[in-house]
Amino acid sequence: MRFYLLAMCGFRTATALVLGALAIGFAVGCAGGHSDSPGIRGGDAALATGDSDRAAVYYKDAAKSGGEAAVANAKLANVYADQGRNVAALEAARAAIAIDPNLAMAHEAAGRVLNEMQQYAESVEHLRRAVELDPECAACSYWLAYSLSGLGRDDEAAQWWDKAAELEPGNTSYRLNVAINRKRRDLNAEAIEQLRILITMPGRESESFRRLVNYLYDAEQEDEACRVAAQGLSEFPESPPLLRLSAQCALNAKRNDEAAELADRAVKVAPDDPRSWNVIARVAEAKGDASGTAQAWKKSLELDPDQPDERLELATLLRTHERIPEAKEHLLYLAKAGSSELEVYYRLAVIYREVDNDLDKAMASILKANQLEPGNADVLEYAGTICEIRGEVDRYFFYYSEAIAIDPERFLAQTGVGAALLNRFGRPAEALDHLKIAARLEPEQAMVWTNLYLAHARLKQHDEAEAAIRRAVAIDPSAKHWLQLAQLLSDNKKPLEAVDAVRNTLKLEPGNVDAWNTLGVAQIRAGLMEEASESLEKAIALSDKATLPRFNRGLIAIDARDYATAEKMYEQLLPLDDSTAKDLAGRITRSKAAAQPTERESKTRF
């Protein structure tokens, strides 16, 4: 289980994670031993009281004359480095080296300053020289490890972190960085072991507890992580990170009131820290307080707009509660900031499609998501859905097929590919393979069974087609499905069952012309000629443009040698469908000539 506060309580990148913990000044650096220079002694005394400005004055005076000018310059370099005056610090360090190239303190100072300036390669050169000159200089080993880490050489840095901690076993900073190094090298158990030692040492700080909690969560030791968080909070009750971590522990344990109390304390201690408001948001969310959650996220983003994960969470919350314009605003903020988060563009695509009905922007957003993660089946399927809405069959077939290749268990994609194979490409046998998968995935979707019915019907698989359309009727007893069942039953020589089925359509849609025509055809096939005539006359009365009822009514008239009615149907058909009219005329002519009835089964039409 990942812990919510890992990102909120640490630094933003892996490099910063290590370097942030290391930025601890060493004003003196390597031990210089006893000094006979009044200037150096005065500077050391001033530095001991925390007066770095006064110390700098002493060291500068000492650097101007005397045999200890190199030491004075090296100490001055460290003072300037502590004050953030890196350029002046580097000048002083180089002056010390120029006076005495074999002074470890001078190389350590130069290496430290170059490290601060992120000139790691040159820093390493000076620091390697420093440890050669003074193997017992813990600060030299410390800064060398730091610079090697800056170059990404963590395995090499490890020995120097260990060396620094070995030389000064009571230095909590050194021990902390040993743990961080282990963590960066995925030696989690060793990192945890180092931190367990650290939290027992005099001078331990809340940061050690915070890191141990997070490392334990990474190791999926949640109970132990929460125990350590509570221990740390008992020692550092005003530590915002430990308050936040303890609040999250309470949240995970469903102790929402306790979590709320801890989160409130974190906000009181650090009201301008957005991470405290993030915890408030999570507590409000756990309590079902959507308004409070949104307000807390907004406050956090006001304090620090550069929180992409939190902004995305707020956008998701707003979208869930139908506050679409606000959600869209946050998503667009992330997109304009160049977010590389797929979810940003996916959610924008959904809003453009489902809310704005802007399919062009929806497609542009989903294609951006596809660029970020080309193999994402969700994205490919949604691209297919947009293309399907736009009627771009070839494109939706492509995207759906790509989605299926990655993840066959996708209902929309399987349904879309099956429908395309069936209706556009005329490949019903292949369509069946996809539609059967879709039916297994979501068996209560009537649409799938309708497509299965059509595929089986085109393959002349009558029993399977009937079973499929009956399943569709059971799920959705709509007029359309009853009519499809009736037409199939009529074709399958089950005319009386067809009559019952089509009457269900007419109950729902009494003015459905196709249903009256289907009823008439089924009655013809059942030998119910009088009833068939009435049904077809009803269809004709409902529509002055319907061709099939007129043709089928004409057939009944020909069969009864009622040529006046048959010719009337021909006259009505002539302006509607010339070929159908000519077909009926030919049948009238042949019937008159033969003076015998035609076979009913071969002449009816739907």
C-alpha positions in Angstrom: 0.0 0.0 0.0 1.4 3.4 -1.0 1.2 6.1 1.6 -0.6 9.3 0.6 1.9 11.6 2.1 5.1 10.3 0.6 5.1 13.0 -2.1 3.7 15.7 0.1 6.3 15.4 2.8 9.5 14.9 0.8 11.3 16.6 -2.0 10.1 16.7 -5.5 12.8 14.6 -7.2 15.0 11.7 -6.3 18.1 13.9 -6.5 16.6 16.6 -4.4 15.5 14.0 -1.9 19.1 13.2 -1.2 20.6 16.6 -1.6 18.0 18.3 0.5 18.9 16.3 3.5 22.6 17.0 2.9 22.6 20.8 2.8 24.1 21.2 6.2 26.9 23.7 6.5 30.3 22.8 7.8 31.8 26.2 8.8 35.0 24.8 10.0 35.4 21.7 7.8 38.4 19.5 8.6 39.9 20.1 12.0 42.7 22.6 11.8 44.3 21.8 15.2 45.7 24.4 17.6 46.5 27.8 15.9 49.0 30.4 17.1 47.3 33.0 14.9 45.2 35.5 17.0 43.1 36.1 13.9 42.2 32.5 13.5 41.6 32.0 17.2 39.3 35.1 17.1 37.5 33.8 14.1 37.0 30.4 15.7 35.6 32.0 18.9 33.2 34.2 16.9 32.0 31.3 14.9 31.4 29.3 18.1 29.0 32.0 19.2 27.2 32.0 15.8 28.6 35.4 14.7 29.8 34.5 11.2 30.2 38.1 10.0 32.7 38.8 12.8 34.4 35.5 12.2 34.9 36.5 8.5 36.6 39.7 9.6 39.1 37.8 11.8 39.8 35.2 9.1 40.3 37.9 6.4 42.8 39.7 8.6 44.6 36.4 9.3 44.7 35.6 5.6 46.6 38.8 4.9 49.8 37.9 6.7 51.4 35.2 8.7 52.2 31.5 8.2 48.6 30.4 8.5 47.1 32.3 5.6 46.1 29.1 3.8 44.2 27.9 6.9 42.6 31.3 7.3 41.4 31.4 3.7 40.0 27.8 3.9 38.1 28.8 7.0 36.9 32.0 5.4 35.7 29.9 2.4 33.5 27.8 4.6 32.1 30.9 6.3 31.2 32.4 3.0 29.7 29.1 1.9 27.5 29.0 5.0 26.3 32.5 4.1 25.5 31.5 0.5 28.3 33.6 -1.0 29.6 30.9 -3.2 31.7 33.0 -5.6 33.6 34.6 -2.7 33.9 31.2 -1.0 35.4 29.7 -4.1 37.9 32.5 -4.4 39.0 32.1 -0.8 39.3 28.3 -1.2 41.4 28.7 -4.4 43.6 31.2 -2.6 44.2 28.7 0.2 45.2 26.0 -2.3 47.5 28.4 -4.1 49.3 29.0 -0.8 49.4 25.4 0.3 48.4 22.8 -2.3 48.7 20.0 0.3 46.2 21.5 2.8 43.2 19.1 3.1 41.0 21.8 4.6 41.5 23.9 1.5 40.5 21.2 -0.9 37.6 20.2 1.3 36.4 23.9 1.2 36.8 24.1 -2.6 35.0 20.8 -3.1 32.2 21.8 -0.8 31.6 25.1 -2.6 31.8 23.5 -6.0 29.2 21.0 -4.8 26.9 23.8 -3.7 27.4 25.3 -7.2 26.5 21.8 -8.7 29.9 21.6 -10.4 30.2 18.0 -9.2 33.0 16.7 -11.4 35.5 19.4 -10.3 34.2 19.0 -6.7 35.1 15.3 -6.8 38.6 16.1 -7.9 39.2 18.4 -4.9 37.6 16.1 -2.4 39.5 13.0 -3.5 42.6 15.0 -2.9 41.3 16.1 0.5 40.7 12.5 1.7 44.2 11.5 0.4 45.7 14.3 2.4 43.6 13.7 5.5 41.9 10.2 5.6 40.4 11.0 9.0 38.5 14.1 7.7 34.9 13.1 8.1 33.6 16.3 6.3 35.9 15.4 3.3 34.2 12.0 3.0 30.8 13.5 3.5 31.2 16.1 0.7 32.8 13.5 -1.6 29.9 11.2 -1.2 27.5 14.2 -1.7 29.3 15.1 -5.0 29.3 11.5 -6.3 25.6 11.3 -5.6 25.2 14.5 -7.6 26.8 12.7 -10.5 24.5 9.7 -10.0 27.3 7.5 -8.8 25.4 6.2 -5.7 27.2 2.9 -5.5 30.6 4.7 -5.3 29.2 7.3 -3.0 28.1 4.6 -0.5 31.6 3.9 0.8 32.2 7.6 1.6 28.8 8.0 3.4 29.8 4.9 5.5 33.3 6.4 6.0 31.9 9.7 7.3 29.6 7.9 9.7 32.4 5.6 10.9 34.7 8.6 11.6 32.0 10.5 13.4 29.5 7.9 14.7 27.6 10.4 16.7 26.8 12.6 13.7 23.1 12.2 12.9 23.4 13.9 9.6 26.0 11.4 8.4 23.9 8.4 9.5 20.8 9.9 7.8 22.6 10.1 4.5 23.8 6.5 4.9 20.2 5.5 5.1 19.2 7.7 2.1 21.9 6.2 0.0 20.7 2.7 0.8 17.2 3.7 -0.2 18.3 5.1 -3.5 20.1 1.9 -4.2 16.9 -0.1 -3.4 18.5 -1.6 -0.3 15.3 -0.9 1.7 16.0 -3.2 4.6 19.4 -1.7 5.2 18.0 1.8 4.9 15.3 1.0 7.5 18.0 -0.5 9.8 20.1 2.6 9.6 17.1 4.8 10.5 16.2 2.6 13.4 19.7 3.2 14.8 19.3 6.9 14.1 16.1 7.4 16.0 17.8 6.0 19.1 20.8 8.4 18.9 21.2 11.6 20.9 20.5 14.7 18.8 18.0 12.8 16.6 15.6 15.0 14.7 12.0 14.6 13.5 13.3 14.2 9.9 14.7 10.8 10.8 11.3 9.6 12.1 9.6 11.0 9.0 11.9 9.1 6.6 11.6 5.9 8.6 7.8 6.1 8.5 7.9 6.5 4.7 10.4 3.8 4.2 8.3 1.4 6.3 5.3 2.2 4.2 7.3 1.5 1.0 8.1 -1.9 2.6 4.4 -2.4 3.2 4.8 -2.4 7.0 1.9 0.0 7.6 1.4 -0.9 11.3 5.0 -0.5 12.1 5.1 2.8 10.2 2.2 4.2 12.2 3.8 3.0 15.5 7.0 4.9 14.5 5.0 8.0 13.5 3.3 8.0 17.0 6.7 7.6 18.7 8.1 10.5 16.7 5.1 12.7 17.4 5.5 12.0 21.1 9.0 13.4 20.9 8.3 16.2 18.4 4.6 17.1 19.0 4.9 20.3 16.9 6.4 18.6 13.8 4.1 19.3 10.8 5.4 16.2 8.8 4.8 13.9 11.8 1.4 15.4 12.4 0.5 14.8 8.8 1.8 11.3 8.8 0.0 10.5 12.0 -3.2 11.9 10.5 -2.9 9.7 7.5 -2.4 6.7 9.8 -5.6 7.5 11.5 -7.3 7.9 8.2 -6.1 4.6 7.0 -7.5 3.0 10.2 -10.9 4.8 9.6 -10.3 6.9 12.8 -11.6 10.0 11.0 -12.1 12.2 14.1 -8.6 11.5 15.3 -7.3 12.3 11.8 -9.2 15.5 11.8 -7.7 16.6 15.1 -4.2 15.8 13.9 -4.8 17.6 10.6 -6.1 20.7 12.4 -3.0 20.7 14.6 -0.8 20.5 11.4 -2.5 23.5 9.9 -2.2 25.5 13.1 1.6 24.7 13.3 2.2 25.3 9.6 -0.8 27.3 8.1 1.2 28.3 5.0 2.3 24.8 4.2 0.1 23.4 1.4 0.8 19.8 2.5 -1.1 20.5 5.7 -4.1 21.6 3.7 -3.8 18.4 1.6 -4.3 16.4 4.7 -7.3 18.5 5.6 -8.7 17.7 2.2 -8.2 14.0 2.6 -9.9 14.0 6.0 -12.8 15.9 4.6 -13.0 13.5 1.7 -13.0 10.5 4.1 -15.9 12.2 6.0 -17.9 12.6 2.8 -17.6 16.4 2.9 -17.2 17.2 -0.8 -17.4 21.0 -0.2 -14.8 20.9 2.6 -12.5 18.7 0.4 -12.7 21.2 -2.5 -12.0 24.2 -0.3 -9.0 22.5 1.3 -7.6 21.6 -2.1 -8.1 25.1 -3.4 -6.3 26.6 -0.3 -3.4 24.2 -0.9 -3.2 25.2 -4.6 -3.3 28.9 -3.7 -0.3 28.4 -1.5 1.5 26.3 -4.1 0.0 26.2 -7.6 2.7 23.7 -8.7 1.0 20.6 -7.3 -0.1 18.6 -10.4 -1.2 15.5 -8.5 -3.3 17.5 -6.1 -4.8 19.7 -8.8 -5.8 16.6 -10.7 -7.5 15.2 -7.6 -9.4 18.4 -7.2 -10.4 18.3 -10.9 -11.6 14.7 -10.4 -13.6 15.7 -7.3 -15.2 18.6 -9.1 -16.1 16.5 -12.1 -17.7 13.8 -9.9 -19.9 16.5 -8.3 -20.9 17.9 -11.7 -18.9 21.1 -11.3 -17.7 20.7 -14.8 -16.5 24.2 -15.7 -14.2 24.3 -12.6 -12.9 20.8 -13.2 -12.2 21.8 -16.8 -10.3 24.9 -15.7 -7.9 22.9 -13.5 -7.4 20.3 -16.2 -6.6 23.0 -18.8 -4.2 24.6 -16.3 -2.3 21.3 -16.1 -2.4 20.8 -19.9 -1.1 24.3 -20.5 1.7 23.7 -18.0 2.8 20.8 -20.2 1.6 18.0 -17.9 2.9 14.6 -18.9 0.0 12.9 -16.9 -2.1 10.8 -19.2 -5.1 11.2 -16.9 -5.2 15.0 -17.6 -5.9 14.6 -21.3 -8.1 11.6 -20.9 -10.4 13.5 -18.5 -10.4 16.5 -20.8 -11.4 14.3 -23.7 -14.3 13.0 -21.7 -15.5 16.5 -20.8 -15.2 17.7 -24.5 -17.1 14.7 -25.7 -19.8 14.2 -23.0 -20.4 17.7 -21.9 -19.2 20.1 -24.6 -20.1 17.8 -27.5 -16.9 19.0 -29.1 -15.6 15.8 -30.8 -12.7 17.6 -32.5 -11.2 18.7 -29.2 -12.1 15.4 -27.6 -10.1 13.6 -30.3 -7.2 16.0 -30.0 -7.0 15.4 -26.2 -7.3 11.6 -26.5 -4.6 11.5 -29.2 -2.3 13.5 -26.8 -3.0 10.9 -24.1 -2.1 8.2 -26.7 1.2 10.0 -27.4 2.1 9.9 -23.7 1.3 6.2 -23.4 0.8 4.5 -26.7 0.0 1.1 -25.3 -2.9 2.2 -23.0 -6.0 0.2 -23.9 -8.3 2.6 -22.1 -7.1 5.5 -24.3 -7.3 3.4 -27.5 -10.8 2.3 -26.7 -11.9 5.8 -26.0 -10.4 7.0 -29.2 -12.4 4.3 -30.9 -15.6 5.5 -29.2 -15.1 9.1 -30.4 -14.5 7.8 -34.0 -17.6 5.6 -33.7 -19.7 8.6 -32.7 -18.3 10.5 -35.7 -19.2 7.7 -38.0 -15.5 7.0 -38.9 -15.8 3.2 -39.2 -12.4 2.5 -40.5 -10.8 4.6 -37.7 -12.8 3.2 -34.9 -12.2 -0.3 -36.2 -8.4 0.4 -36.0 -8.5 1.9 -32.5 -10.8 -0.8 -31.1 -8.6 -3.5 -32.7 -5.5 -2.0 -31.1 -7.2 -1.9 -27.7 -8.2 -5.6 -28.1 -4.7 -6.6 -29.0 -3.5 -5.2 -25.7 -6.4 -6.3 -23.6 -9.0 -8.6 -25.1 -11.4 -8.2 -22.1 -12.8 -4.8 -23.4 -16.5 -4.7 -24.0 -16.8 -1.6 -26.1 -13.9 -2.5 -28.3 -15.1 -6.1 -28.9 -18.6 -4.8 -29.6 -17.4 -2.2 -32.0 -15.1 -4.5 -33.9 -17.8 -7.1 -34.1 -20.4 -4.6 -35.4 -17.9 -3.3 -38.0 -17.1 -6.7 -39.2 -20.8 -7.5 -39.4 -22.2 -4.4 -40.9 -19.4 -2.7 -42.9 -17.0 -5.5 -43.9 -19.6 -8.3 -44.4 -17.6 -10.8 -42.3 -20.3 -12.3 -40.0 -18.2 -15.4 -39.0 -15.4 -13.2 -37.7 -17.9 -10.8 -36.1 -19.2 -13.7 -34.1 -15.9 -14.3 -32.3 -15.8 -10.7 -31.0 -19.5 -10.5 -30.2 -19.4 -13.7 -28.2 -16.6 -12.2 -26.1 -18.6 -9.0 -25.6 -21.7 -11.0 -24.5 -19.5 -12.9 -22.0 -18.1 -9.6 -20.6 -21.5 -7.9 -20.3 -24.3 -10.4 -20.7 -27.1 -8.0 -19.9 -26.4 -5.6 -22.8 -29.2 -6.2 -25.3 -27.2 -4.5 -28.1 -24.7 -7.3 -28.1 -27.4 -10.0 -28.5 -29.0 -8.0 -31.3 -25.8 -8.1 -33.2 -25.3 -11.7 -32.4 -28.8 -12.4 -33.8 -27.9 -10.6 -37.0 -24.6 -12.4 -37.4 -26.2 -15.9 -36.9 -29.0 -15.0 -39.2 -26.7 -14.0 -42.0 -24.9 -17.3 -41.5 -28.2 -19.1 -41.8 -27.8 -20.4 -38.2 -31.5 -20.1 -37.4 -31.6 -21.7 -34.0 -28.7 -19.6 -32.7 -30.2 -16.5 -34.2 -33.5 -17.1 -32.5 -31.8 -17.8 -29.1 -29.9 -14.5 -29.4 -32.9 -12.3 -30.3 -35.0 -13.9 -27.6 -32.2 -13.0 -25.1 -32.3 -9.4 -26.4 -36.1 -9.4 -25.9 -35.7 -10.7 -22.4 -33.3 -7.9 -21.5 -35.1 -5.2 -23.4 -38.6 -6.0 -24.5 -38.7 -3.1 -26.9 -40.9 -2.8 -30.0 -37.8 -3.2 -32.2 -36.7 -6.4 -30.5 -40.2 -8.0 -30.7 -40.4 -7.1 -34.3 -37.0 -8.6 -35.1 -38.1 -11.8 -33.3 -41.3 -11.9 -35.2 -39.6 -11.5 -38.6 -37.1 -14.3 -37.7 -39.9 -16.6 -36.5 -41.9 -15.9 -39.7 -38.8 -16.8 -41.8 -38.2 -19.9 -39.7 -41.7 -21.2 -40.6 -43.1 -20.4 -37.2 -45.8 -18.0 -38.3 -48.2 -18.4 -35.4 -45.3 -17.6 -32.9 -44.4 -14.7 -35.2 -48.0 -13.4 -35.0 -47.8 -13.4 -31.1 -44.4 -11.7 -31.2 -45.4 -8.9 -33.6 -48.6 -8.2 -31.6 -46.2 -7.3 -28.7 -44.6 -4.7 -31.0 -48.0 -3.3 -31.9 -49.0 -3.0 -28.2 -46.0 -0.7 -27.8 -46.2 1.0 -31.2 -49.6 0.7 -32.7 -48.6 2.9 -35.6 -45.6 0.9 -36.6 -46.0 0.2 -40.4 -43.3 -2.4 -40.5 -45.0 -4.3 -37.7 -48.3 -4.4 -39.5 -46.6 -5.6 -42.6 -44.8 -8.3 -40.7 -48.0 -9.3 -39.0 -49.6 -9.6 -42.5 -46.8 -11.7 -43.9 -46.9 -14.0 -40.8 -50.7 -14.4 -41.2 -50.2 -15.2 -44.9 -47.7 -17.9 -44.0 -50.2 -19.2 -41.4 -52.9 -19.4 -44.0 -54.9 -16.6 -42.3 -55.6 -14.7 -45.5 -58.5 -12.6 -44.3 -56.6 -11.4 -41.2 -53.5 -10.8 -43.4 -55.5 -8.6 -45.7 -56.7 -6.5 -42.7 -53.2 -6.1 -41.3 -51.8 -5.0 -44.6 -54.7 -2.6 -45.2 -53.8 -1.1 -41.8 -50.2 -0.6 -42.8 -51.3 1.0 -46.1 -53.6 3.3 -44.3 -50.8 4.4 -41.9 -48.4 5.3 -44.7 -48.9 6.5 -48.3 -45.3 5.6 -49.1 -44.9 2.1 -47.8 -44.2 -0.3 -50.6 -44.0 -3.7 -49.0 -47.6 -3.7 -47.5 -48.9 -2.8 -51.0 -46.9 -5.4 -52.7 -48.0 -8.1 -50.2 -51.6 -7.0 -50.3 -51.4 -7.3 -54.1 -50.1 -10.9 -53.8 -53.1 -11.8 -51.6 -55.4 -10.3 -54.2 -53.7 -12.2 -57.1 -54.0 -15.4 -55.1 -57.8 -14.7 -54.7 -58.0 -13.7 -58.4 -59.1 -10.2 -57.2 -57.3 -8.5 -60.0 -59.0 -5.2 -59.4 -57.5 -4.9 -56.0 -54.1 -6.2 -57.3 -54.1 -3.6 -60.1 -55.0 -0.9 -57.5 -51.9 -1.9 -55.5 -49.9 -1.7 -58.7 -51.1 1.8 -59.4 -50.2 2.9 -55.8 -46.7 1.3 -56.2 -45.9 2.8 -59.5 -44.9 6.3 -58.2 -43.2 4.8 -55.1 -41.0 2.0 -56.5 -41.0 1.3 -60.2 -39.2 -2.1 -60.0 -41.5 -3.4 -57.3 -44.5 -2.1 -59.3 -43.3 -3.9 -62.4 -42.7 -7.1 -60.4 -46.4 -7.0 -59.2 -47.6 -6.2 -62.7 -45.7 -9.2 -64.1 -47.3 -11.5 -61.5 -50.8 -10.2 -62.3 -50.2 -10.9 -66.0 -48.9 -14.4 -65.4 -51.7 -15.2 -63.0 -54.3 -14.1 -65.5 -52.7 -16.1 -68.1 -52.3 -19.2 -66.0 -55.5 -18.7 -64.2 -54.0 -20.4 -61.2 -52.7 -19.2 -57.7 -49.0 -18.7 -57.1 -47.0 -20.2 -54.2 -47.4 -18.0 -51.2 -44.2 -18.9 -49.6 -42.0 -17.5 -52.3 -43.8 -14.2 -52.8 -44.1 -12.5 -49.5 -41.7 -9.7 -48.5 -40.7 -7.9 -45.4 
